[in-house]
Amino acid sequence: MIYLIPSELYEGEIKPIPPYVLDAVKDCQVFFVENERTARRYLKRLWREMVIDDYGWVTIHKAETEVLQQFEATLKAGRNIGILSEAGCPGVADPGQLLVARAQALGATIKPLVGPSSILLALMASGLNGQSFAFNGYLPIDEAARKKAILRLDEDAHRNGTTHLFIETPYRNDAMMKTLVETCRPDTLVCVAANLTATEGEWIRTLPVKKWKQEGLPPLHKRPVIFLIGAALTSIRD
């Protein structure tokens, strides 16, 4: 059995994790994780009595050949495996998806568990089109390439009604927001979803670019943020 174990989005906030996740954790013998240190700390928050050294730990990295071989050997040995992302749901914007692909190829039983996804939470709260959306990961770092990518997403949002979601390294959030309002058309809707699931500090706001310019840009430096751009549903072209 392979359990896809959701993790906290905001460190220390485990209330969004359903109780049945703990049952899955207790049924595992080996964990394949994006970051072993934070995974161990998170699981101890879920289950204080957990004896960490009783379990096998493998860091996924980019799911190199050696990791895939370890994963396959663990499966063939009949051991239950837990896959954990650094934040949110494993297999979504996460190197664990390569392990899941291998498990599917081997015909293994995979059990995805309910938990917080920043992509879906941000989309739910944005007021943007939830019928057609795309997650774009990280946009280019180079400023010219980034503006070109944003223009392409902006055009698709207005032409096809697609909501586009993307993320940035936290220390570049302010630069990303500045580029967005400088690049997108004035009526493009930009949503900023910061500190999702945090008891204090969660902040989600959607405004057209022209209003962001009027109200001023929010301080986003070093905050976990997901950005969304889209068109007002009534303005989408047929």
N, C-alpha and C positions, 0 to 999 in steps of 0.2 A: 504494500500500500504506500502511495505517495501522498502526503498531505501538503497542500499549498497553504501555509500558515500566514495569515495577515499580521502585520505588525503596526505599532503606533505611528501616526504621522508626526505628532509633536511629542518630543521625548518626555516621558513620565505620565502622559495622558493615556491610560489604559481603559478608561470607561467605555470608549467606542468598540472595544474588543468583546465579542459575544462570549459568554461563559463556556460554550461548547468547544471553543478553541483549546482550552486547557485539557479537555479529554483527549484531543488529538495529540497534543504535545506529550502527554503521558504515554501514548501508544507508540511513540517513535523511539528508535534506537540510535539513529544517525541523523545529524542535521547538516544540510548543505546551505550555507549562508553567504550573503554578500559581504558582511563584516562580522567577524567572529566576536569581537569585543562587545559591540553594541547588541548583537543577538543574544549573547549570554546574559547581559544586563537586563534586557527586555524580558527574557524568559524567567529570570529570577523575580522580576516584578509580578509576573503572572502567577508564579508558583514558588513561593519563598522557600519551601522545603526541597526544591530540586537540587540534586547532587550533580553539579555540572560535569564532573569528571567521569560520571557513569555513562556518558554518551560520547559517540563519535562526532567529530567536527571537521568539516571540510569547507574551506573558503572557495567560493565560486570564481572570483575574479572575473575573467571574461569567458569562463567555461572552456578553458584550454583542453587540449586532447587528454592530458593527464587527469584532469578533473572529470571529464566525461567517462574515462576508463574506470575511475574509482566509483563513479555513480553507477555504471553498468554492473560492475562487480558486486556492489552493495545490493543492487536489485536482485541479481542472480543468487545471492546468498540468502534471499528471503527476508531481509531486514526491512522494517518500516522506516521510511525516510520522511523528514520534514524539510521543506524548502522555505527559507525566509529571505525576504527582500530587506534592504536597509530601511525602507519606510513604505507603508501601504501594502499593496497586494503583489505577491510574487508572480512573475511571468508577465507583468504589465509594466512596460518601460523598465525592464529589469533583466539582468543576464540569466536569471533562472529560467527564462523561456527556452533557452537552448537545452536545459536538462529536461524540461517538460516535453520538448520535441523528441528527444531521444527516448523518453519513457513511452510516448505514443508509438514510436516506431517499434518498440519492443513489446507492445501490447500490455503494458502495465496498467494497474488500476490507479487512477488519479482522483483525488478528492479535493476540489477547491472549497475553501472555507470563507464564509462571509466576514468582511472586515472593511475598514475605511479605505477608500480610494480617493486621492486628492483630485483625480481627473473627474470622476463622477460627482463628487461633492461640489466642486467648483462649478461644473456645468449645471447642476441642479439649482444652485443659488444665483446664477448669473442672469437669468431671464433671457438668455440667448437660445438659438434654435437647438433643441435637443433631438430633433429628428435626423439631422445630418451634421456630424461633427468629426473632427480629426485631431489626433494628438501628434504633434510634430517634434516632440523631444526638445533638444537644444537647437536654437537657430545659430547661424555662423557667427564666429567671434569678430571676424573682419567687418568693419563698419559698412563698407560698400556692399559686400555680399549679404550682410544682415538686412540692409535697407531693401535690396533687391528681393530677398525672401519675404519680407513684410509686405512689400507691394504686391507680390504674387498672392499671398494669403488674403490681403485686403480685397483684391479684385475677385477672388473666388468667393469670398464672403458675400459680396454684393451681387455677383452674377448668379451664383448657385445656392446661396443661402447657407453655406457651410460655416459652422462655428469652428474656429481654429484655436487649439490650446497648445501652449508651449511653456517651457520652464527656462530658468537661467541660474547660473551659479549665484548664490545669495549676495556676494559682494559686488556683482555687476547688475543687480536689480534696478538701481536708480538709473544707470545708463540705458538699460533696456526700456524703461518707462519713457525716458526722454526721447529715445529714438522712435518709439511708437507714436507719440503725439506729434513728432515732427514729420513722420512719414505717411501715416494713414490719412485718409480723407476726413474732413471735419465731422461728417455724420456717422463715421464708423464707431461702433460701440466697443469700448475697451473695458474689460472686467479685470479687476485685481483681487485675487483671493489669497489672503495672507494668514499664516498661523492657523491653518485649518485644524479643527478639533481641540484647539487650546481652550482651557477654561477661561483664561483671560488673554485678551489680545487678538482673538480671531476677528478678522476684518474683511468684508467682501463688499465691493462697490462696483457698479456698472454705470458708466457715463459715456456720452459721445465725446469724441476727441475735443471738440470745441469747448465743452464744459470742463474737461480736465484742465485745459489751458486757462480757463477763467478762474477755476477754484484753486489751482495750484496742484502740483504733483505730491503724492503721499511719500513719506520717508519709508523706504523699503530695504535699506541696507542691512544685509545679513539676516533678513527674515525669510523663512520658507514661503515662497510665493509661486502661484501658478497664474499665468496670464491667459486671457481669452480675448479674441476679437471676433466681431460678427456684425451683421446688419440688423437693423430693426425689422422685425418680422413683416411689418406692413410695407417695407420698402424693397423687399426682395423681388427681383424681376422674374416674370414668368418665362 
